């Protein structure tokens, strides 16, 4: 978010000029853009002053500043009806676009704004931090975290600036962590797994011919994911209209949320045709699904035929499941494993019988993975601590540094961050 700070300050300066000239609609627009790029106390105060000034100026001055179109286009847009999906289904509401441009204010609470700021303060690919989860969390914890944040950040319930972007970040994090393959790729590389497999995540598969009656969509939008998770919109089955409407399947299982939708644009053949005439279009409609099923089976064959044993699972905190404490031979990092799973592992058990950790052995590779995961967690915590300290310092200095308590600023700069100190102790940071 630090990279957007300069743009946010430019937007804030433009908003102040519009406020001084009485164009409260444009001032409000640039102030909200500044907050979405990089939230500052000055931008929040300026937005409050604009709202107060717009309320005191009355509707005439703001309408004069914001209306540039013809009367016909204004009347047409003011009677528009918008449809917005929600967890309970789809509901209609009439929205006057001229009022939405300058007079209506989306309401939100201090707690809702705090949730938005916390999520947007995270790195866009730091999915565990976005959902406030540990790296060894389970599927149930991921679902609970998403349910809590999705309800708090949904645009229908949270009108705080930046709530839409935060809602999208939460949805993206859930889609990655709820899919074991994507989560494993993310844990290994620390970046968006779909960026490396973009050819498989959406669009037409290379095996499909560009037929004129079908199109495929692979990735769900945040709204579709929300409706699916909370029981609205999709029902997880097949649905098709009598004239070739959309046909789709949706499921949630060990592979996370997945969906395949086929849009059929041709009309069904008339009943006057014979059974032989109807069999060909039906086969063509089912052919993409059959090819997709065959492709899925072929993709799963390597993992089904693989005979390698996965490494034991581990955690950095003791629990009934991870009940045996161990320490890595290189850095001396303490971790916990499940006793039967660890000691019955064929390769690790053989290394333990040797009495020492040999270089290149399965146990050495496993402990190297443990140390890597531990240092990555500490590094992420160190970065969050440094960012939080920097935000507190900037908030104390203010916009121009007038009236700043510089002694307090020095104390903030001198504060030690525990995770950073731990990395220095391990020799990871200089």
N, C-alpha and C positions, 0 to 999 in steps of 0.2 A: 504494500500500500504506500510506502514511502515514495515510490516512483511517480505516483499520481499527485503528490503534494503541490508541485509547481502549477499544474493545470487547475487544481482546486483553488489555489490562491488567485489565479487569473479570473476564474469564474466568479469568485467572491468580489473582486474589484469591479467587474462588469455589473454584478447585481447591485452594488452600492450606487453606481452611476444611474441605473434605471430607477432605483428607489428615489434618488434625489430629483429626478425629472418627473416623478409621479407615475411611472409605468410599473405598477405593482405586480402585474401579471408576469412581465418579463423578469423583474427582480426576483420574484418567487421561484421562477423556473431555473435561473442561474444559481440561486442559493442552494436549491435542492440538488442540482448537479454537482456543486462544490462539495456538499455533504456526502454524496454518494461516492465521490472520488477519494476524499480524505476528510473525515469529520474533525471539525475544530470547534472549540467553545465560541469563537467569534462568529462562525457561520450559524450556529444555533441561535445566538442572540440576535443576529441580523434577521433571521427568518421570523423570530417572534416579533421584532419591531415592524417588519413588513406586514405581517398578519394584522397587527394592531392598527397600523396606518391605513391598510386597505379597508378594515372594518369602519374606521372613522371617516374615510373619504366618501363612503357610499358607493352604490353600484354604477353611477353615471360616469365617474372619472375612470374607473377601471375598464368599463365597457368601451369607452372612447379610445383608450390606449391599446386595447387588445383586439378590436374588431377591424379587420382590413378586407374581409371578403364581401361579396354581394349579399343583399338581403335574401335572395332565393337560396343560396348555399347555406346561409346561417339557419334559415327556417328548416331546411332539409336535414341539416346535421343535428338541430336541437330536438327533433322528434325521433331520432334514431333509437332503436331498442337493441340492447346488448345482451348476449347470453353468456353467462359465465358458469363453468362447472364447479361444483363443490363436492364435499365428501358425501352429502346426502343425495346427490344427483345433479340436475341442471335447473337453475331458477332464472327467471327473467326479471330485468329491472329496467326502467326507462331512465336514460341519462341525458341531461341537457349539456351538450358539449361546451357551450359558452360558459355555463356555470362551473363545469368541471375544470375549465381552463383557469379560472381566476377566483371563484367564490367559495367552492367547496373545499374543505380541508379534511384529509383522512385522519381519523382519530387514532391515537395510540397512547399507551401508558409508558411510564419510565422503565418498567421492567421489560416491556417489549422492545424498546429502543436499546436497552442494555444487551439483550440477546442478539439483536441485529449487529451491534458494534462488535460483540465478541466473535461472532461467526465471520464477519467481514475482516476482522483483524487477523484471521488465520491465513496461512499460505493456501492458495487455491487448490493445491494437491495434497495438503496435509489432512487427509480424510479422517484419521483417528482424532486429531485435535478438533476438527469441525464438529464431530459427533461426541466429543468428550469421552473417548474410549481409550483403553489400553490396547497394546498390540496383541495381547493374548486373549482378547475378549471373545465370547462365543456368539453364536447366531441369535440367541434370545436377547442378549444385551444390545446387539446391533438393532434389532427390531424395536426394542423399548426406546433406545436413544432417538431413532428416526421418528417414532410416533410422537414423542414429546416435542421435538424441535419442529416437525412439520405442522403440528397443531398450533405452535406458538408463532410460526413465521408465515403461515398461509396468507396470501394477499387479501383474502376476504376478512381476515380477523386482525391483521397487523398492518396499520397504515404508516408505520415509521419509515423514514427515508432509508432506502437501501434494503427494505424487507424483501423485495422481489429477487434481488441478486443473492441475498443470504438464503432464501428458499431454494434457489437453483443449486447453490453450493451444497446444501444439505442433501438434496435429491441425488446429486452426482456422487457424493460420498457414500450414500447408502447403496446405490447401484453397483459401485465398485466393491465395497466390503461385503455385500450379501452374495456375491458371486465368488466361489472358492478359487476359480482359475484367475480371475482378475485380481483378487486379493493377494494370491500368491505372487503374481507378477509385480504387483505394487510393493509388496514387502521386500522383494528382491531388488528392484530397481529404484523405488522411491518416487516414481513419476506416474503420470496417467497411463494405465495399461492400454487404453483404447487408442492412444496416439500412435502406437506402434502397430496396431491391427485395425487401422481405420478402414481398410478394404473389406474387413469381415464384419464390422459392427453395423454398417448401414449400406444402403445402395443395393444394386442388383448383383447377384452372385455371378462369377465368370461362367458358370455352367449353364446359365439360363439364356435362351435366345430372346432378343428384344421383342417379344410378342406384343401386339397392340392392345391386348385386353387385360394385362396384369401389371401391377407395380408393387414393390415390396418396401416396407419400412421396418428397420431393425431396432432402433433405439427409442425408448419412450421419453416423452416430455415430462417435466416435473409435475404438471397437472394430471397427466395420465397415470403416473406412478402413484400420486396421492389418492386419486379416485380408486385405483386398483387396490391399494393397501387398505383403505378404509371402507371398501365395499361399495363404492359408487361407480357408475359408468360401466366398466367392463365386468362381465360375469364369469370370465374364465372359460367360455365355451365357444361353440361355433354359432355364427349367426349370419343369415343371408336373406335378403329380400327376394320377392318373387321375380324381380327383374334384374337379378345379378348384382345385388347390393354388396357391402363389404363382408368378407369372410375372414375371421381372425381366430386365433387361439391365444390364450394367456395363462401363465402358470407361475407358481412360486414354489420352489423346492430346493434341493441341495445346490442347484446351480444359480440360485437367486431369481430375480424377476426376469422372465423372458416372454417375448411376444412375437408372433408372426402375423402380419395382416396382408391380405390379398384384396385389392380393389378390382372388382369385375365390372367392366363397362359395357359389355355386350348384353343385349336382351336375350332371354332364354328363347330357344326355338319354339315356334308355335306348335300347339298340340296336333295340328293337322298333319305334321310330318310323321313319318313312321318311326319305329323304335330304332332302326339303324341310323336314321338322320339325327336322333337325339344322343346316341351313344358317343359320337365323335366329339361334340362340344363338351360333354360331361368329362370325357377322358382328358381333353385339353385343359379344363379347369383344375382337375386333380393332379395333372402332371407336375406342376411346380412343387406341390406339397410332397409328392412322392420323391422327387429329386432332392428336396431339402431333407427329407427323412433319411435318404440313402447317404447324403453328404454328412449328416450328423453321425451316422453309424461308422462311416469310414474315418471320421476325425477321432472317434473314441477308440478305435482299434489299437493304436499304439499304447495307450494307457492300460487297456485291458490285457494286452499281451506282455506288458512289462513285468519283469520278475523282481525288480529292485525293491528293497524294503525302505520305506521313508524313515527319516530321522525321528527320534523321540521328540515329543512336545515338551516345552519347558516354560517356566514363568519366573519372574524376579521377586515374587511374593509367595509365601507359603500358604497352602490351602489344603483341604482334605484330599483333593485330587493330586496336587503336586506336593507330596509329603516328604520327599527326600532332598536334603540340602547338599549341594556340591559347590566346588570352587574351581574356576578355570586355572589351568597350569601356567598360562602366560601372564595374564593381567591380575589374576586373583579375584575375579568377579564372582560373587555368590549368586547361585541360581538354584531353582528347585525343579525336580522332575518327578514323574510318576514311577515309583519303585519297580513294579513288575514290568512296565513297558520298557524302562531303561535297561534294567539288568538282563532282560530276556531278548534284547536286540541282538541278532546273530553276530554282526560285525563288532559292535561296541563291547559285547560280552567277551569276545575273543581278545580285544585290546586290554580290557580290565584284567583278564587272567594273566597277561604278560607282566603286570605290576607297574608299568610306567607308560606315559603318553609318548608314543613314538611319532616323530615328524612324518606327516603324510598319512597317518592312520585315520580310521573312521572316527575315533574319539577326538583326535586333534582337529579334524575338519568340523566336527560338531561343536567343539568348544570355541573354535574360531567364529562359527556362525553365532554362537551365544554372545561373544564379545562384540561382534559387529552390531547385533541388535541392541545390546546395552548402550554402546556408545552412540548409536543413532538416536535412541530415546533421550539420552542425556543432552545430545547436541540440539535436538528439537526443543527441549525444555530450556536450554541455555539461550537459544534464539528468542523464544517467547519472553523469557525474563528480561533480556536486553531490550526488546521492543517495548515491553511494558515500562521499563525504567526510562527509556527515551521519551515515551508518551507523557509520563509524569513530569519529566524535565521540561518538555515543551509547553505543557499546560501551566507549569509554574512560571515560565518566562513570559508567556503570553504572546500577543501578536507583534508588538513593538518593543517589548522588554521594559515597559514603563512600570515603575513601582514593584519591580521583582525583588524577592528576598533571595539574594545571591548566596547567602550562607546555606539556605535550605537547598538550593540547586547543587551546591558542592556536596552536601550530605547525600543527596540522591545519587550523584555520580560516584560517590565512594562506597555505596552499598554493594555488598558481595552477593553474587548469585550462586546458590549451592550447586546447581548442576554444572555451571561453568568451572567452579572450583574442583569438582569431581573430575572433570575432563583434564584439567591441569595436573591433578594428582596422578592420573593414568598416563600422562604424557601425550595426550591427543592434542591439547591446546598448548601453545607456547607461553 
